[in-house]
Amino acid sequence: MSVLVPTPSERLVLSRERLRHALREIAAPPQVPKDAQPGSLLSGWFNNLKSTPGASGLIETVRVWWAQHPLRVVGALAADVAKTVLQPIAQRNPLGLMLGAFVLGGLAAWSRPWRHILTPALLVGLLPQILSRAATNMSARSWIAVLTTLAQSQRRPDPTSATQTPDQPICSQTKA
């Protein structure tokens, strides 16, 4: 019985095809399911957030921005590599993996890398770009909803001022 061994050029073609297929899956924009577990708490919170005027446009802007961001592909590739490398380790030695995660978490908490991420200079540089992109991606209906919500909140009387008159003191004290 003879086994057909592919030639080096055939192996190269197969390898390139597998790479092309893997990168095509990673580079495709993430598909959001239409009804992703309607009973879950997170999807209910997310749907409530999307119904807030202006938030849906901002969420859509962030989603489009992330779909085009180069770090999304890097993150997806890193997740695939980590899964491929860590899954056998987790199956053979789960306590060792937990100990390693504990050490890495402690190192991250000790070094506090998040302190250097959100600096005021970074926010001043990025905020105009984020706001202009959000403004261009928001629909007219979303702008109108935001403006009507703001107008209604300004017209609404303050509940504490409706029960008081100008002659009445704010807190009346009675002496016995």
C-alpha positions in Angstrom: 0.0 0.0 0.0 1.6 3.3 -1.1 0.8 6.6 0.5 0.8 9.6 -1.8 3.1 12.3 -0.4 2.5 15.7 -1.8 5.4 17.4 -3.5 6.8 20.5 -1.9 5.1 22.8 -4.4 1.7 21.1 -3.6 2.3 21.5 0.1 3.1 25.2 -0.4 -0.1 25.7 -2.4 -2.2 23.9 0.3 -0.5 25.9 3.1 -1.2 29.2 1.3 -4.8 28.2 0.8 -5.2 27.4 4.5 -3.6 30.7 5.4 -5.9 32.6 3.0 -8.9 30.9 4.4 -7.9 31.6 8.0 -7.2 35.3 7.3 -10.5 35.7 5.4 -12.4 34.5 8.4 -10.5 36.9 10.7 -10.7 39.9 8.4 -14.5 39.6 7.9 -16.4 42.1 10.0 -18.0 40.6 13.0 -21.6 39.4 12.5 -24.0 40.5 15.2 -26.9 38.1 15.5 -30.3 39.7 15.1 -31.8 38.1 18.2 -28.9 37.2 20.4 -30.4 35.4 23.4 -33.3 37.8 24.0 -33.6 36.6 27.6 -30.1 37.4 28.7 -29.5 40.3 31.0 -26.7 41.7 28.8 -28.7 41.8 25.6 -31.6 43.5 27.4 -29.3 46.1 28.8 -27.7 46.6 25.3 -31.1 46.9 23.7 -32.1 49.5 26.3 -28.9 51.4 25.6 -29.5 51.3 21.9 -33.0 52.8 22.4 -31.5 55.9 24.1 -31.5 58.8 21.7 -28.0 59.4 20.3 -26.6 56.2 21.7 -27.5 54.0 18.7 -25.6 56.3 16.4 -22.6 56.3 18.7 -22.7 52.5 19.0 -22.9 52.2 15.3 -20.0 54.5 14.9 -17.9 52.5 17.3 -18.9 49.3 15.6 -17.9 50.6 12.1 -14.6 52.0 13.5 -13.7 48.7 15.2 -14.6 46.7 12.0 -12.0 48.7 10.1 -9.4 48.9 12.9 -6.2 47.0 12.3 -5.9 45.9 15.9 -9.2 43.9 15.5 -7.4 41.5 13.1 -4.4 41.3 15.5 -6.6 40.6 18.5 -8.6 37.9 16.6 -5.3 36.3 15.5 -3.8 36.5 19.0 -7.0 34.9 20.4 -6.8 32.0 17.9 -3.1 31.5 18.7 -3.7 31.6 22.4 -6.5 29.1 22.1 -4.4 26.8 20.1 -1.5 27.0 22.5 -3.4 27.1 25.8 -6.1 24.5 25.2 -3.7 21.6 25.4 -2.0 23.0 28.4 -5.4 23.5 30.1 -6.3 19.9 29.4 -3.1 18.5 30.7 -2.4 20.8 33.7 -5.4 23.1 34.6 -3.9 24.1 38.0 -0.7 25.3 36.3 -2.7 27.4 33.9 -4.7 28.9 36.7 -1.5 29.7 38.6 0.0 31.3 35.5 -3.2 33.4 35.1 -3.0 34.4 38.7 0.7 35.5 38.4 -0.1 37.5 35.2 -3.1 39.1 36.8 -1.0 40.1 39.8 1.7 41.5 37.6 -0.8 43.5 35.7 -2.4 44.8 38.9 1.1 45.7 40.3 2.2 47.5 37.1 -1.1 49.3 36.5 -0.8 49.8 32.7 -4.2 51.5 32.5 -2.7 54.6 34.3 -0.8 55.6 31.2 -3.5 54.8 28.6 -5.9 57.6 29.2 -3.8 60.7 29.5 -5.3 64.2 29.0 -3.1 64.9 26.0 -4.4 61.7 24.3 -8.0 62.6 25.0 -7.6 66.1 23.7 -6.0 64.7 20.5 -8.6 62.0 20.0 -11.8 63.7 21.2 -12.3 66.0 18.1 -11.8 63.0 15.8 -14.2 60.8 17.6 -16.9 63.5 17.8 -16.6 64.4 14.1 -16.8 60.8 13.1 -19.8 60.3 15.4 -21.5 63.4 13.9 -21.0 62.2 10.3 -22.2 58.7 11.0 -25.4 59.7 13.0 -28.5 59.8 11.0 -30.8 62.9 10.9 -33.5 60.9 12.8 -31.0 60.2 15.6 -30.0 63.9 15.8 -33.7 65.0 16.0 -34.3 62.4 18.7 -31.4 63.8 20.8 -32.5 67.4 20.3 -36.2 66.7 21.3 -35.0 64.8 24.4 -32.9 67.7 25.4 -35.7 70.2 24.7 -38.2 68.1 26.8 -35.8 67.8 29.7 -35.3 71.6 29.8 -39.1 72.3 29.7 -39.9 69.8 32.5 -40.5 71.6 35.8 -38.3 70.8 38.8 -40.4 68.7 41.2 -39.1 70.5 44.3 -39.9 73.9 43.0 -43.5 73.0 42.2 -44.4 72.4 45.8 -42.7 75.5 47.2 -43.8 79.1 46.9 -41.3 82.0 47.1 -42.8 83.2 50.4 -42.5 79.8 52.0 -39.1 79.0 53.7 -37.3 75.9 52.4 -37.3 74.2 55.7 -39.7 75.2 58.4 -38.7 74.6 62.0 -41.2 74.5 64.8 -40.2 75.2 68.3 -42.1 73.5 71.0 
